[in-house]
């Protein structure tokens, strides 16, 4: 089930962002509540820690990916 493993944290974080954007556009309180729940669960699953770990591995550390990898790594590791 989604939300049971640490690897699901980044996905839940993305869904939380989409729900929050939708809630802001439509003034929907239910979507805002859902965004908070998904965001909270993603933090419990250490979403940023998992993303940082993934970005420390290939292909993000090698020469095979363009310079966007270093930018992505910077964005995640700053948090």
Secondary structure as GFF3:
##gff-version 3
##sequence-region A 1 79
A	DSSP	three_ten_helix	6	8	.	.	.	ID=ss1
A	DSSP	alpha_helix	9	26	.	.	.	ID=ss2
A	DSSP	alpha_helix	29	44	.	.	.	ID=ss3
A	DSSP	alpha_helix	47	55	.	.	.	ID=ss4
A	DSSP	alpha_helix	68	78	.	.	.	ID=ss5
###
